[in-house]
Amino acid sequence: MSLKGTTIVAVKKDGKTAIAGDGQVTAGETVIMKGNAVKVRRIYDDKVVVGFAGSVADAFTLSERFEEMLNKYSGNLMRSAVELAQLWRGDKVMHKLEAMMIVANSEEMFLVDGTGNVIEPEYGICAIGSGGNYALAAARALAANTELSARQIAEEAMRIASEICVFTNGHVTVEEV
């Protein structure tokens, strides 16, 4: 049984980056297994925030590996993300992991996936997961048309996504750097 279903959105604005994620864990297409999971967390002495979507166990494995890379490369976010992506794509066991991550510190933000992508988002906004496109559209519209902070945009984008996507709920965790 595959446990999936989530939405993560990241917004960078005015020197702050906020990553928000919902709490829903879905088994297949029909069962909500948990509504209060935490899929956004701080790592590397609270200097880096990670949000993950996909298979729960795979996401935790990747998060741990990413923190190892941060330790190895003295907190260099881009280098750590690139090294993780290369390892993830090239390792026979890791290549099978089904998850995506958004990683950010106070200066940079990247989307990392198992195909080797390390993408710095355009406009300082990105989203992943089942409701990612809904949250992305909402966040971009809010950023362009309001004076809301990064945190407020992320929270409102998650609220909007939770009203549209059946795999996204309103139990939101937000971390800001």
KOLZA-475018 format. One record per atom (N, C-alpha, C): x, y, z; atom name. Coordinates in Angstrom, 3 decimals. Layout:
<pts>
<pt <X Y Z> 'CA'>
...
</pts>
This chain:
<pts>
<pt <0.847 -1.172 0.000> 'N'>
<pt <0.000 0.000 0.000> 'CA'>
<pt <0.896 1.240 0.000> 'C'>
<pt <0.663 2.134 -0.925> 'N'>
<pt <1.443 3.347 -1.045> 'CA'>
<pt <0.760 4.484 -0.296> 'C'>
<pt <1.509 5.146 0.588> 'N'>
<pt <0.978 6.269 1.348> 'CA'>
<pt <1.471 7.559 0.713> 'C'>
<pt <0.542 8.348 0.188> 'N'>
<pt <0.894 9.568 -0.518> 'CA'>
<pt <-0.146 10.641 -0.271> 'C'>
<pt <-0.041 11.709 -1.038> 'N'>
<pt <-1.029 12.772 -1.024> 'CA'>
<pt <-0.608 13.925 -0.158> 'C'>
<pt <-0.221 14.998 -0.778> 'N'>
<pt <0.190 16.166 -0.013> 'CA'>
<pt <0.289 17.374 -0.908> 'C'>
<pt <0.460 18.512 -0.298> 'N'>
<pt <0.747 19.742 -1.019> 'CA'>
<pt <1.777 20.520 -0.217> 'C'>
<pt <2.810 20.968 -0.902> 'N'>
<pt <3.849 21.804 -0.310> 'CA'>
<pt <3.994 23.032 -1.197> 'C'>
<pt <4.040 24.216 -0.598> 'N'>
<pt <4.273 25.439 -1.360> 'CA'>
<pt <5.357 26.248 -0.643> 'C'>
<pt <6.219 26.872 -1.428> 'N'>
<pt <7.288 27.705 -0.887> 'CA'>
<pt <7.229 29.076 -1.536> 'C'>
<pt <7.388 30.097 -0.709> 'N'>
<pt <7.308 31.482 -1.181> 'CA'>
<pt <8.485 32.263 -0.604> 'C'>
<pt <9.204 32.937 -1.485> 'N'>
<pt <10.312 33.796 -1.079> 'CA'>
<pt <9.928 35.234 -1.412> 'C'>
<pt <9.944 36.085 -0.367> 'N'>
<pt <9.551 37.486 -0.573> 'CA'>
<pt <10.152 38.348 0.531> 'C'>
<pt <10.680 39.475 0.155> 'N'>
<pt <11.197 40.462 1.101> 'CA'>
<pt <12.197 39.866 2.096> 'C'>
<pt <13.093 39.031 1.613> 'N'>
<pt <14.136 38.464 2.455> 'CA'>
<pt <13.699 37.320 3.350> 'C'>
<pt <12.479 36.860 3.209> 'N'>
<pt <11.971 35.721 3.988> 'CA'>
<pt <11.509 34.629 3.033> 'C'>
<pt <11.682 33.386 3.463> 'N'>
<pt <11.154 32.255 2.710> 'CA'>
<pt <10.282 31.433 3.647> 'C'>
<pt <9.065 31.163 3.205> 'N'>
<pt <8.136 30.338 3.978> 'CA'>
<pt <7.809 29.090 3.178> 'C'>
<pt <7.863 27.950 3.843> 'N'>
<pt <7.433 26.690 3.238> 'CA'>
<pt <6.264 26.177 4.069> 'C'>
<pt <5.168 25.875 3.376> 'N'>
<pt <3.964 25.380 4.048> 'CA'>
<pt <3.574 24.029 3.463> 'C'>
<pt <3.065 23.159 4.310> 'N'>
<pt <2.603 21.850 3.860> 'CA'>
<pt <1.366 21.435 4.625> 'C'>
<pt <0.529 20.675 3.962> 'N'>
<pt <-0.679 20.183 4.620> 'CA'>
<pt <-0.357 18.926 5.415> 'C'>
<pt <-1.369 18.386 6.098> 'N'>
<pt <-1.136 17.246 6.968> 'CA'>
<pt <-1.736 15.937 6.509> 'C'>
<pt <-2.236 15.881 5.275> 'N'>
<pt <-2.958 14.686 4.835> 'CA'>
<pt <-2.023 13.609 4.293> 'C'>
<pt <-2.229 12.393 4.767> 'N'>
<pt <-1.561 11.210 4.228> 'CA'>
<pt <-2.661 10.313 3.684> 'C'>
<pt <-2.571 10.000 2.406> 'N'>
<pt <-3.615 9.255 1.722> 'CA'>
<pt <-3.097 7.884 1.304> 'C'>
<pt <-3.907 6.851 1.529> 'N'>
<pt <-3.587 5.507 1.061> 'CA'>
<pt <-4.372 5.288 -0.222> 'C'>
<pt <-3.653 5.194 -1.332> 'N'>
<pt <-4.320 5.020 -2.617> 'CA'>
<pt <-5.138 6.243 -2.968> 'C'>
<pt <-6.290 6.006 -3.574> 'N'>
<pt <-7.141 7.101 -4.035> 'CA'>
<pt <-8.346 7.344 -3.129> 'C'>
<pt <-8.515 6.515 -2.080> 'N'>
<pt <-9.792 6.560 -1.372> 'CA'>
<pt <-9.738 6.722 0.142> 'C'>
<pt <-8.590 6.519 0.768> 'N'>
<pt <-8.569 6.497 2.227> 'CA'>
<pt <-7.586 7.540 2.769> 'C'>
<pt <-8.082 8.363 3.690> 'N'>
<pt <-7.201 9.289 4.404> 'CA'>
<pt <-6.703 8.552 5.640> 'C'>
<pt <-5.402 8.311 5.685> 'N'>
<pt <-4.807 7.562 6.794> 'CA'>
<pt <-4.513 8.462 7.988> 'C'>
<pt <-4.194 9.734 7.703> 'N'>
<pt <-3.813 10.649 8.768> 'CA'>
<pt <-4.064 12.067 8.286> 'C'>
<pt <-4.485 12.921 9.172> 'N'>
<pt <-4.777 14.295 8.783> 'CA'>
<pt <-3.852 15.331 9.370> 'C'>
<pt <-2.934 14.921 10.264> 'N'>
<pt <-2.082 15.901 10.925> 'CA'>
<pt <-0.588 15.590 10.803> 'C'>
<pt <-0.202 14.990 9.703> 'N'>
<pt <1.219 14.704 9.471> 'CA'>
<pt <1.977 16.016 9.288> 'C'>
<pt <3.256 16.003 9.628> 'N'>
<pt <4.112 17.174 9.456> 'CA'>
<pt <5.112 16.856 8.354> 'C'>
<pt <5.001 17.582 7.249> 'N'>
<pt <5.842 17.327 6.078> 'CA'>
<pt <6.767 18.491 5.767> 'C'>
<pt <6.838 19.415 6.690> 'N'>
<pt <7.760 20.538 6.594> 'CA'>
<pt <8.541 20.556 7.895> 'C'>
<pt <9.869 20.613 7.780> 'N'>
<pt <10.650 20.615 9.010> 'CA'>
<pt <11.952 21.364 8.839> 'C'>
<pt <12.500 21.761 9.946> 'N'>
<pt <13.791 22.455 9.975> 'CA'>
<pt <14.893 21.417 10.178> 'C'>
<pt <15.994 21.622 9.493> 'N'>
<pt <17.171 20.769 9.665> 'CA'>
<pt <18.409 21.654 9.696> 'C'>
<pt <19.550 21.044 9.886> 'N'>
<pt <20.841 21.726 9.880> 'CA'>
<pt <20.826 22.924 10.842> 'C'>
<pt <20.660 22.626 12.118> 'N'>
<pt <20.619 23.644 13.177> 'CA'>
<pt <19.572 24.722 12.909> 'C'>
<pt <18.437 24.329 12.369> 'N'>
<pt <17.305 25.216 12.080> 'CA'>
<pt <17.586 26.269 11.017> 'C'>
<pt <18.654 26.109 10.244> 'N'>
<pt <19.015 27.077 9.202> 'CA'>
<pt <18.399 26.736 7.852> 'C'>
<pt <17.903 25.515 7.710> 'N'>
<pt <17.337 25.042 6.442> 'CA'>
<pt <15.959 24.459 6.703> 'C'>
<pt <15.035 24.753 5.792> 'N'>
<pt <13.691 24.183 5.871> 'CA'>
<pt <13.495 23.260 4.673> 'C'>
<pt <12.889 22.110 4.938> 'N'>
<pt <12.627 21.110 3.917> 'CA'>
<pt <11.134 20.784 3.927> 'C'>
<pt <10.544 20.743 2.745> 'N'>
<pt <9.170 20.293 2.590> 'CA'>
<pt <9.176 19.149 1.594> 'C'>
<pt <8.472 18.079 1.876> 'N'>
<pt <8.532 16.921 0.993> 'CA'>
<pt <7.151 16.381 0.667> 'C'>
<pt <7.065 15.827 -0.544> 'N'>
<pt <5.830 15.212 -1.028> 'CA'>
<pt <6.175 13.868 -1.639> 'C'>
<pt <5.229 12.950 -1.569> 'N'>
<pt <5.443 11.619 -2.143> 'CA'>
<pt <5.308 10.568 -1.072> 'C'>
<pt <5.922 9.441 -1.313> 'N'>
<pt <5.890 8.344 -0.369> 'CA'>
<pt <6.545 8.788 0.946> 'C'>
<pt <5.875 8.554 2.060> 'N'>
<pt <6.317 9.051 3.355> 'CA'>
<pt <7.704 8.526 3.736> 'C'>
<pt <7.898 7.232 3.687> 'N'>
<pt <9.190 6.658 4.067> 'CA'>
<pt <10.300 7.155 3.142> 'C'>
<pt <10.006 7.266 1.853> 'N'>
<pt <10.995 7.755 0.899> 'CA'>
<pt <11.369 9.200 1.200> 'C'>
<pt <10.380 10.002 1.543> 'N'>
<pt <10.635 11.407 1.845> 'CA'>
<pt <11.521 11.551 3.074> 'C'>
<pt <11.289 10.744 4.108> 'N'>
<pt <12.129 10.805 5.295> 'CA'>
<pt <13.555 10.371 4.980> 'C'>
<pt <13.696 9.347 4.166> 'N'>
<pt <15.022 8.897 3.757> 'CA'>
<pt <15.763 10.010 3.030> 'C'>
<pt <15.089 10.664 2.109> 'N'>
<pt <15.721 11.746 1.350> 'CA'>
<pt <16.066 12.929 2.235> 'C'>
<pt <15.201 13.250 3.153> 'N'>
<pt <15.458 14.346 4.072> 'CA'>
<pt <16.712 14.071 4.902> 'C'>
<pt <16.852 12.845 5.379> 'N'>
<pt <18.042 12.469 6.148> 'CA'>
<pt <19.297 12.532 5.293> 'C'>
<pt <19.214 12.044 4.064> 'N'>
<pt <20.358 12.100 3.155> 'CA'>
<pt <20.740 13.542 2.834> 'C'>
<pt <19.729 14.398 2.670> 'N'>
<pt <20.004 15.793 2.375> 'CA'>
<pt <20.721 16.461 3.549> 'C'>
<pt <20.293 16.153 4.757> 'N'>
<pt <20.971 16.725 5.921> 'CA'>
<pt <22.419 16.237 6.004> 'C'>
<pt <22.658 14.993 5.629> 'N'>
<pt <24.032 14.487 5.570> 'CA'>
<pt <24.868 15.308 4.580> 'C'>
<pt <24.271 15.632 3.444> 'N'>
<pt <24.972 16.442 2.441> 'CA'>
<pt <25.253 17.846 2.972> 'C'>
<pt <24.296 18.424 3.672> 'N'>
<pt <24.514 19.750 4.257> 'CA'>
<pt <25.682 19.725 5.240> 'C'>
<pt <25.761 18.681 6.035> 'N'>
<pt <26.880 18.550 6.965> 'CA'>
<pt <28.191 18.371 6.212> 'C'>
<pt <28.168 17.569 5.176> 'N'>
<pt <29.372 17.310 4.390> 'CA'>
<pt <29.880 18.561 3.688> 'C'>
<pt <28.957 19.407 3.201> 'N'>
<pt <29.327 20.594 2.425> 'CA'>
<pt <29.100 21.891 3.204> 'C'>
<pt <29.218 21.820 4.518> 'N'>
<pt <29.192 22.993 5.402> 'CA'>
<pt <27.996 23.909 5.163> 'C'>
<pt <26.830 23.321 4.922> 'N'>
<pt <25.612 24.106 4.779> 'CA'>
<pt <25.393 24.721 3.415> 'C'>
<pt <26.256 24.434 2.441> 'N'>
<pt <26.087 24.982 1.090> 'CA'>
<pt <24.860 24.314 0.464> 'C'>
<pt <23.765 25.082 0.384> 'N'>
<pt <22.478 24.526 -0.039> 'CA'>
<pt <22.514 24.019 -1.476> 'C'>
<pt <23.032 24.821 -2.395> 'N'>
<pt <23.047 24.396 -3.797> 'CA'>
<pt <23.911 23.158 -3.994> 'C'>
<pt <25.097 23.171 -3.439> 'N'>
<pt <25.995 22.020 -3.591> 'CA'>
<pt <25.371 20.762 -2.993> 'C'>
<pt <24.755 20.909 -1.831> 'N'>
<pt <24.108 19.767 -1.174> 'CA'>
<pt <22.944 19.239 -1.999> 'C'>
<pt <22.152 20.140 -2.581> 'N'>
<pt <21.018 19.732 -3.411> 'CA'>
<pt <21.494 19.015 -4.668> 'C'>
<pt <22.529 19.530 -5.311> 'N'>
<pt <23.068 18.901 -6.526> 'CA'>
<pt <23.643 17.524 -6.202> 'C'>
<pt <24.392 17.437 -5.128> 'N'>
<pt <24.982 16.147 -4.743> 'CA'>
<pt <23.897 15.125 -4.399> 'C'>
<pt <22.844 15.560 -3.695> 'N'>
<pt <21.738 14.657 -3.390> 'CA'>
<pt <21.067 14.188 -4.670> 'C'>
<pt <20.806 15.111 -5.593> 'N'>
<pt <20.145 14.756 -6.857> 'CA'>
<pt <20.983 13.757 -7.649> 'C'>
<pt <22.290 13.957 -7.675> 'N'>
<pt <23.164 13.021 -8.392> 'CA'>
<pt <23.151 11.646 -7.734> 'C'>
<pt <23.237 11.627 -6.411> 'N'>
<pt <23.193 10.361 -5.687> 'CA'>
<pt <21.845 9.677 -5.901> 'C'>
<pt <20.792 10.433 -5.783> 'N'>
<pt <19.427 9.928 -5.922> 'CA'>
<pt <19.221 9.317 -7.298> 'C'>
<pt <19.698 9.982 -8.313> 'N'>
<pt <19.519 9.492 -9.685> 'CA'>
<pt <20.411 8.289 -9.990> 'C'>
<pt <21.617 8.269 -9.438> 'N'>
<pt <22.587 7.242 -9.793> 'CA'>
<pt <22.585 5.994 -8.940> 'C'>
<pt <22.120 6.061 -7.720> 'N'>
<pt <22.139 4.926 -6.807> 'CA'>
<pt <20.977 3.981 -7.118> 'C'>
<pt <21.266 2.697 -7.234> 'N'>
<pt <20.235 1.720 -7.620> 'CA'>
<pt <19.088 1.648 -6.626> 'C'>
<pt <19.369 1.795 -5.346> 'N'>
<pt <18.323 1.745 -4.335> 'CA'>
<pt <17.607 3.090 -4.257> 'C'>
<pt <18.362 4.165 -4.164> 'N'>
<pt <17.750 5.496 -4.039> 'CA'>
<pt <16.942 5.877 -5.271> 'C'>
<pt <17.338 5.388 -6.430> 'N'>
<pt <16.647 5.744 -7.676> 'CA'>
<pt <15.160 5.356 -7.628> 'C'>
<pt <14.843 4.381 -6.798> 'N'>
<pt <13.461 3.914 -6.701> 'CA'>
<pt <12.619 4.732 -5.723> 'C'>
<pt <13.240 5.671 -5.006> 'N'>
<pt <12.499 6.486 -4.051> 'CA'>
<pt <11.542 7.417 -4.778> 'C'>
<pt <10.303 7.466 -4.300> 'N'>
<pt <9.265 8.265 -4.936> 'CA'>
<pt <8.886 9.441 -4.051> 'C'>
<pt <9.571 10.556 -4.273> 'N'>
<pt <9.294 11.766 -3.500> 'CA'>
<pt <9.920 12.950 -4.215> 'C'>
<pt <9.526 14.127 -3.785> 'N'>
<pt <10.128 15.379 -4.243> 'CA'>
<pt <10.338 16.235 -3.005> 'C'>
<pt <11.277 17.179 -3.107> 'N'>
<pt <11.567 18.047 -1.969> 'CA'>
<pt <11.700 19.489 -2.422> 'C'>
<pt <11.311 20.391 -1.551> 'N'>
<pt <11.670 21.796 -1.685> 'CA'>
<pt <12.572 22.087 -0.498> 'C'>
<pt <13.731 22.657 -0.773> 'N'>
<pt <14.683 22.982 0.282> 'CA'>
<pt <14.993 24.474 0.214> 'C'>
<pt <15.157 25.095 1.378> 'N'>
<pt <15.423 26.540 1.393> 'CA'>
<pt <16.214 26.926 2.632> 'C'>
<pt <17.035 27.954 2.444> 'N'>
<pt <17.653 28.625 3.581> 'CA'>
<pt <17.289 30.100 3.463> 'C'>
<pt <17.971 30.965 4.157> 'N'>
<pt <17.583 32.377 4.130> 'CA'>
<pt <17.877 33.061 2.801> 'C'>
<pt <18.700 32.448 1.950> 'N'>
<pt <19.047 33.079 0.668> 'CA'>
<pt <18.573 32.326 -0.573> 'C'>
<pt <18.471 31.000 -0.495> 'N'>
<pt <18.205 30.195 -1.691> 'CA'>
<pt <17.034 29.244 -1.471> 'C'>
<pt <16.444 28.815 -2.605> 'N'>
<pt <15.367 27.835 -2.567> 'CA'>
<pt <15.482 26.967 -3.819> 'C'>
<pt <15.328 25.646 -3.647> 'N'>
<pt <15.419 24.723 -4.771> 'CA'>
<pt <14.367 23.628 -4.658> 'C'>
<pt <13.891 23.189 -5.807> 'N'>
<pt <13.058 22.007 -5.922> 'CA'>
<pt <14.005 20.890 -6.363> 'C'>
<pt <13.975 19.760 -5.678> 'N'>
<pt <14.874 18.642 -5.965> 'CA'>
<pt <14.031 17.404 -6.208> 'C'>
<pt <14.369 16.651 -7.290> 'N'>
<pt <13.637 15.405 -7.549> 'CA'>
<pt <14.587 14.297 -7.977> 'C'>
<pt <14.041 13.102 -8.124> 'N'>
<pt <14.832 11.918 -8.408> 'CA'>
<pt <15.307 11.773 -9.833> 'C'>
<pt <14.905 12.655 -10.723> 'N'>
<pt <15.391 12.585 -12.102> 'CA'>
<pt <16.647 13.424 -12.278> 'C'>
<pt <17.134 14.012 -11.195> 'N'>
<pt <18.345 14.812 -11.256> 'CA'>
<pt <18.084 16.301 -11.322> 'C'>
<pt <16.829 16.703 -11.264> 'N'>
<pt <16.516 18.130 -11.322> 'CA'>
<pt <16.820 18.827 -10.006> 'C'>
<pt <17.474 19.962 -10.106> 'N'>
<pt <17.643 20.905 -9.011> 'CA'>
<pt <17.260 22.242 -9.612> 'C'>
<pt <16.063 22.712 -9.283> 'N'>
<pt <15.494 23.878 -9.956> 'CA'>
<pt <15.323 25.020 -8.969> 'C'>
<pt <15.907 26.163 -9.312> 'N'>
<pt <15.639 27.376 -8.552> 'CA'>
<pt <14.403 28.002 -9.173> 'C'>
<pt <13.324 28.131 -8.406> 'N'>
<pt <12.058 28.549 -9.010> 'CA'>
<pt <12.064 29.987 -9.501> 'C'>
<pt <11.365 30.160 -10.595> 'N'>
<pt <11.134 31.482 -11.144> 'CA'>
<pt <10.147 32.215 -10.227> 'C'>
<pt <10.300 33.489 -10.067> 'N'>
<pt <9.411 34.326 -9.251> 'CA'>
<pt <9.497 34.017 -7.757> 'C'>
<pt <10.421 33.152 -7.326> 'N'>
<pt <10.559 32.853 -5.910> 'CA'>
<pt <9.419 32.045 -5.327> 'C'>
<pt <8.708 31.303 -6.171> 'N'>
<pt <7.575 30.502 -5.709> 'CA'>
<pt <7.621 29.143 -6.391> 'C'>
<pt <7.427 28.078 -5.613> 'N'>
<pt <7.294 26.751 -6.209> 'CA'>
<pt <6.390 25.906 -5.325> 'C'>
<pt <5.911 24.816 -5.892> 'N'>
<pt <5.019 23.922 -5.156> 'CA'>
<pt <5.152 22.512 -5.719> 'C'>
<pt <4.907 21.535 -4.871> 'N'>
<pt <4.964 20.134 -5.268> 'CA'>
<pt <3.793 19.389 -4.646> 'C'>
<pt <3.587 18.169 -5.094> 'N'>
<pt <2.564 17.309 -4.523> 'CA'>
<pt <1.265 17.359 -5.297> 'C'>
<pt <0.305 16.606 -4.795> 'N'>
<pt <-0.984 16.450 -5.464> 'CA'>
<pt <-1.692 17.774 -5.716> 'C'>
<pt <-1.641 18.669 -4.753> 'N'>
<pt <-2.277 19.971 -4.898> 'CA'>
<pt <-1.304 21.082 -5.232> 'C'>
<pt <-0.121 20.708 -5.652> 'N'>
<pt <0.932 21.685 -5.915> 'CA'>
<pt <0.577 22.736 -6.952> 'C'>
<pt <-0.047 22.316 -8.034> 'N'>
<pt <-0.387 23.288 -9.075> 'CA'>
<pt <-1.438 24.287 -8.604> 'C'>
<pt <-2.367 23.843 -7.757> 'N'>
<pt <-3.361 24.758 -7.201> 'CA'>
<pt <-2.686 25.789 -6.285> 'C'>
<pt <-1.825 25.298 -5.414> 'N'>
<pt <-1.124 26.186 -4.488> 'CA'>
<pt <-0.189 27.131 -5.233> 'C'>
<pt <0.473 26.630 -6.272> 'N'>
<pt <1.374 27.466 -7.064> 'CA'>
<pt <0.618 28.606 -7.728> 'C'>
<pt <-0.498 28.291 -8.360> 'N'>
<pt <-1.296 29.325 -9.025> 'CA'>
<pt <-1.788 30.359 -8.016> 'C'>
<pt <-2.268 29.895 -6.890> 'N'>
<pt <-2.769 30.819 -5.869> 'CA'>
<pt <-1.643 31.697 -5.337> 'C'>
<pt <-0.488 31.101 -5.052> 'N'>
<pt <0.634 31.862 -4.510> 'CA'>
<pt <1.141 32.906 -5.500> 'C'>
<pt <1.229 32.536 -6.760> 'N'>
<pt <1.685 33.507 -7.759> 'CA'>
<pt <0.707 34.663 -7.890> 'C'>
<pt <-0.583 34.385 -7.872> 'N'>
<pt <-1.583 35.450 -7.968> 'CA'>
<pt <-1.519 36.350 -6.735> 'C'>
<pt <-1.400 35.755 -5.563> 'N'>
<pt <-1.329 36.537 -4.336> 'CA'>
<pt <-0.066 37.393 -4.291> 'C'>
<pt <1.063 36.827 -4.709> 'N'>
<pt <2.322 37.584 -4.699> 'CA'>
<pt <2.259 38.779 -5.648> 'C'>
<pt <1.612 38.603 -6.777> 'N'>
<pt <1.547 39.663 -7.779> 'CA'>
<pt <0.505 40.729 -7.457> 'C'>
<pt <-0.481 40.404 -6.642> 'N'>
<pt <-1.615 41.313 -6.472> 'CA'>
<pt <-1.916 41.728 -5.036> 'C'>
<pt <-1.046 41.365 -4.101> 'N'>
<pt <-1.268 41.753 -2.706> 'CA'>
<pt <0.051 42.192 -2.087> 'C'>
<pt <-0.039 42.701 -0.884> 'N'>
<pt <1.146 43.080 -0.111> 'CA'>
<pt <1.390 42.070 1.021> 'C'>
<pt <0.815 40.891 0.924> 'N'>
<pt <0.976 39.873 1.954> 'CA'>
<pt <2.436 39.442 2.069> 'C'>
<pt <2.822 38.994 3.254> 'N'>
<pt <4.176 38.476 3.487> 'CA'>
<pt <4.314 37.086 2.871> 'C'>
<pt <5.532 36.592 2.816> 'N'>
<pt <5.786 35.238 2.298> 'CA'>
<pt <4.974 34.219 3.083> 'C'>
<pt <4.975 34.328 4.391> 'N'>
<pt <4.235 33.389 5.240> 'CA'>
<pt <2.729 33.474 4.967> 'C'>
<pt <2.197 34.679 4.872> 'N'>
<pt <0.767 34.850 4.622> 'CA'>
<pt <0.368 34.305 3.251> 'C'>
<pt <1.213 34.515 2.254> 'N'>
<pt <0.932 33.985 0.917> 'CA'>
<pt <0.921 32.464 0.947> 'C'>
<pt <1.912 31.864 1.601> 'N'>
<pt <1.986 30.401 1.678> 'CA'>
<pt <0.761 29.833 2.389> 'C'>
<pt <0.368 30.452 3.492> 'N'>
<pt <-0.795 29.970 4.239> 'CA'>
<pt <-2.077 30.089 3.411> 'C'>
<pt <-2.257 31.212 2.746> 'N'>
<pt <-3.472 31.421 1.953> 'CA'>
<pt <-3.491 30.501 0.732> 'C'>
<pt <-2.343 30.298 0.107> 'N'>
<pt <-2.263 29.383 -1.041> 'CA'>
<pt <-2.632 27.963 -0.612> 'C'>
<pt <-2.202 27.555 0.578> 'N'>
<pt <-2.561 26.228 1.085> 'CA'>
<pt <-4.057 26.138 1.370> 'C'>
<pt <-4.633 27.206 1.908> 'N'>
<pt <-6.072 27.205 2.166> 'CA'>
<pt <-6.845 27.026 0.858> 'C'>
<pt <-6.431 27.748 -0.164> 'N'>
<pt <-7.095 27.651 -1.463> 'CA'>
<pt <-6.931 26.247 -2.045> 'C'>
<pt <-5.724 25.708 -2.002> 'N'>
<pt <-5.484 24.355 -2.527> 'CA'>
<pt <-6.320 23.323 -1.778> 'C'>
<pt <-6.464 23.496 -0.460> 'N'>
<pt <-7.226 22.513 0.329> 'CA'>
<pt <-8.711 22.525 -0.023> 'C'>
<pt <-9.188 23.622 -0.579> 'N'>
<pt <-10.589 23.706 -0.983> 'CA'>
<pt <-10.836 23.109 -2.363> 'C'>
<pt <-9.757 22.846 -3.102> 'N'>
<pt <-9.884 22.346 -4.473> 'CA'>
<pt <-9.420 20.893 -4.612> 'C'>
<pt <-8.325 20.554 -3.942> 'N'>
<pt <-7.683 19.245 -4.104> 'CA'>
<pt <-8.130 18.280 -3.007> 'C'>
<pt <-8.625 17.111 -3.394> 'N'>
<pt <-9.086 16.126 -2.412> 'CA'>
<pt <-7.939 15.474 -1.648> 'C'>
<pt <-6.693 15.636 -2.125> 'N'>
<pt <-5.530 15.075 -1.454> 'CA'>
<pt <-4.824 16.093 -0.565> 'C'>
<pt <-5.461 17.244 -0.336> 'N'>
<pt <-4.881 18.319 0.471> 'CA'>
<pt <-5.883 18.697 1.553> 'C'>
<pt <-5.417 18.827 2.799> 'N'>
<pt <-6.332 19.255 3.842> 'CA'>
<pt <-5.898 20.601 4.433> 'C'>
<pt <-6.665 21.091 5.372> 'N'>
<pt <-6.422 22.414 5.951> 'CA'>
<pt <-5.533 22.431 7.171> 'C'>
<pt <-4.973 21.272 7.548> 'N'>
<pt <-4.042 21.225 8.680> 'CA'>
<pt <-2.662 21.590 8.142> 'C'>
<pt <-2.261 22.840 8.327> 'N'>
<pt <-1.064 23.367 7.663> 'CA'>
<pt <0.062 23.620 8.657> 'C'>
<pt <1.258 23.213 8.272> 'N'>
<pt <2.472 23.510 9.014> 'CA'>
<pt <3.281 24.493 8.174> 'C'>
<pt <3.767 25.566 8.791> 'N'>
<pt <4.570 26.560 8.083> 'CA'>
<pt <5.867 26.778 8.848> 'C'>
<pt <6.952 26.773 8.103> 'N'>
<pt <8.263 27.130 8.675> 'CA'>
<pt <8.822 28.255 7.819> 'C'>
<pt <9.497 29.199 8.471> 'N'>
<pt <10.022 30.366 7.773> 'CA'>
<pt <11.491 30.564 8.118> 'C'>
<pt <12.267 30.922 7.116> 'N'>
<pt <13.682 31.279 7.327> 'CA'>
<pt <13.944 32.625 6.701> 'C'>
</pts>
